[in-house]
């Protein structure tokens, strides 16, 4: 299960992720982001309560990063140890901006 909360402020979109980003929930996040990225210059993904991320979740992050690199920037914040380890091992820590 993944809970997604979004708040928008001008050209900044903050997305709070709570739960597991996996094969079941990745399409939900992908759809949510695609609907809201139009005109967004800064995307902030708050991973405080993101308990798990799978390869399907990583694909969504990569696709979103590609979109945002053309129109602004994407940052991940409050990445916990579990998720940070997955990002490190897969090399995504070098691709994504983690603050």
C-alpha positions in Angstrom: 0.0 0.0 0.0 1.2 3.5 -0.9 -0.3 6.8 0.3 0.5 9.8 -1.9 -0.2 13.3 -0.7 0.6 16.2 -3.0 0.7 19.9 -2.4 1.3 22.5 -5.1 2.6 26.0 -4.7 3.1 27.9 -8.0 5.6 25.9 -10.0 6.6 23.7 -7.0 5.0 20.3 -6.4 5.7 18.4 -3.2 4.8 14.7 -3.1 4.8 12.9 0.3 5.1 9.1 -0.1 4.0 6.8 2.7 4.3 3.1 2.5 5.7 0.8 -0.2 6.6 1.8 -3.7 6.5 -1.6 -5.5 5.1 -3.4 -8.5 1.5 -2.9 -7.2 1.8 0.8 -6.3 4.3 2.1 -8.9 1.6 2.6 -11.6 -0.4 4.6 -9.0 2.5 7.0 -8.4 3.3 7.2 -12.1 -0.2 8.2 -13.0 -0.4 10.7 -10.2 2.8 12.4 -11.2 2.0 12.5 -14.9 -1.3 14.2 -14.1 0.4 16.9 -12.1 3.8 17.6 -13.6 2.6 20.0 -16.3 4.2 23.4 -15.6 6.1 22.2 -12.5 9.6 23.6 -12.3 10.5 22.0 -8.9 9.4 18.5 -7.8 10.2 17.5 -4.2 9.6 13.8 -3.2 9.4 13.5 0.5 10.5 9.9 1.4 10.2 10.2 5.2 7.6 7.4 5.4 8.6 5.5 2.3 9.3 2.0 3.8 10.4 0.2 0.6 11.2 0.7 -3.0 11.4 -2.0 -5.7 12.7 -1.9 -9.3 9.2 -0.8 -10.5 9.4 2.2 -8.1 12.9 3.0 -9.4 11.6 3.0 -13.0 8.9 5.5 -12.0 11.6 7.7 -10.4 13.8 7.5 -13.4 11.0 8.3 -15.9 10.0 11.3 -13.7 13.6 12.5 -13.4 13.8 12.4 -17.2 10.7 14.5 -17.5 11.8 17.0 -14.8 15.3 17.4 -16.3 13.6 19.0 -19.3 11.4 21.4 -17.3 13.1 21.9 -14.0 14.5 19.8 -11.2 13.5 16.8 -9.0 14.8 16.2 -5.5 14.3 13.4 -3.0 14.4 14.4 0.6 14.3 12.6 4.0 15.4 9.4 2.4 15.7 6.7 5.1 18.5 4.1 5.4 16.5 1.3 3.8 15.6 3.3 0.7 19.0 5.0 0.6 20.7 1.6 0.5 18.6 0.5 -2.5 19.4 3.8 -4.3 23.2 3.3 -3.6 23.3 -0.4 -4.7 21.4 0.3 -7.9 23.5 3.4 -8.8 20.4 5.6 -8.6 22.1 7.7 -5.9 24.4 9.0 -8.6 21.5 9.9 -11.0 19.0 11.4 -8.6 19.4 14.5 -6.4 19.0 13.5 -2.8 18.9 16.3 -0.2 
